[in-house]
């Protein structure tokens, strides 16, 4: 059957009955590329290790935690040409507020979510604190992770109004005492300066986290450290932190403002609304965009904005519009599948591959619609199942009671992230590629994005076949003729190797994509691949 006849047959008869079996026809796509149309430059792909990285880094046996570090940070390949890990290019480190030292009096129910503070109550510093988290920071540095980011969820408890790391009133006012703003800024700068002197350079410091939430908790049943902030609070703290960093001659940039949802960047929500215009418009009285240590970046979180597909796309279009109009980059700085959108209306447990595909979908639209130049996951490791509802983590932990040892299992979400973090390096540019589908059609069918690497004249494409049908892609147009050689890496439910090199060699006329799969194609003009 000719290609033309096959296309007509598939369009008219999308599925066939053979006996009693239902067989889906294969979908075919022609991909057109225009590398002359470039969008954002990629800065990084990253993750954090709250809250369980402290126990792993501090207590787990060396061979186990070294293997976990390799899975997260390695940029190397094994002897068979499969990536050893996902090659993260950013790592997030939480500067704790001191709830760990408070013990049960902290009011935080899970001891693993209490965090030490470098500053003692008498104002002295103890740099032996947070050794588990810092072990992971050091491993990230050793593996060559390009960007290190320090972030704070709450001011130190000695600076807060209630002496706790969370709010006990629902007034959405910051928990930081009015006369402790400068102390908090000095504390953050002191921490950054200390590690600079120790050879660990934090490229960014993020002083506030999800300022729109009230972070209310009942003592004894609170979930974690946190504080609300108004835009006025954020502007005031940022100016003080900028001065403190300058006084220490540090080039660490301030990252703002870790908005709790993407729509809060442009829409109204309490005292921390419309954050792009409030903080980055020169017309605003709260403007901080002219400060030397403020990065020209706004960071937001993709939580609760991931379903349905049309809403997800619409919100990201608005993010792209507002950040472009204010000439700032957008970073998606925290996400996991907190809500039930990842279930997509299905009852019961979702498989590890279902979760991986949903994660890849969110990453895809954050990159291709919101134009994110960085994308960071929340919790890279957490106790949980390796097989079902793997929505919170890359590595499922099965720890002992004290979290001092246990077993661990890399899950499909790790490798979904790896299709982006391992292959799309800092400095690569997203370029125009089209399958002929509109974004809302892509979301349940084929999602494709492309990234140009000028350093070695290569093109990387990530293709997410979200459907239950196998697909093929053919490369259409003259620009494709420049690429003679390729490698194909695959993650699907059947693969035992999770960034599995499927093929390499001369470019074929078409490439097959299994159903419910994620593929990366690395295309080059020479055979040095």
Secondary structure, 3 states (H helix, E strand, C coil): CCHHHHHHHHHHCCEEEECCEEEECCEEEEEEEEEEEEEEECCEEEEECCCCHHHHHHHCCHHHHHHHHHHHHCCCECCCCCECCCCCCEEEEEECCCHHHHHHHHCECCHHHCCCCCECCCCCECCCCCHHHHHHHHHHHHCCCCEEEEEECCCCHHHECCCCCCECCCCCCCCECHHHHHHHHHHHHHHHHHHHHCCCCCCEEECCCCCCCCCECCCCCECCCCCCCCHHHHHHHHHHHHHHHHHCCCCCEEEEEEECCHHHHCCCCHHHCCHHHHHHCCCCCCCCCCCCCEEEEEEEECCCCCCCHHHHHHHHHHHHHHHHHCCCEEEEEECCCCCCHHHCCCCCCCEHHHHHHHHHHHHHHHHHCCCEEEEEEEECEEECCCCECCCCCCEEEEECCCCCCEEEEECHHHHHHHHHHCCCCCCCEEEEEECCCCHHHHCCCEEEEEEEECCCCEEEEEEEECCCCCEEEEEECHHHHHCCEEEEEEEECCCCCCCEEEEEEECCCEEEECCCEEEEEEEECCCCC
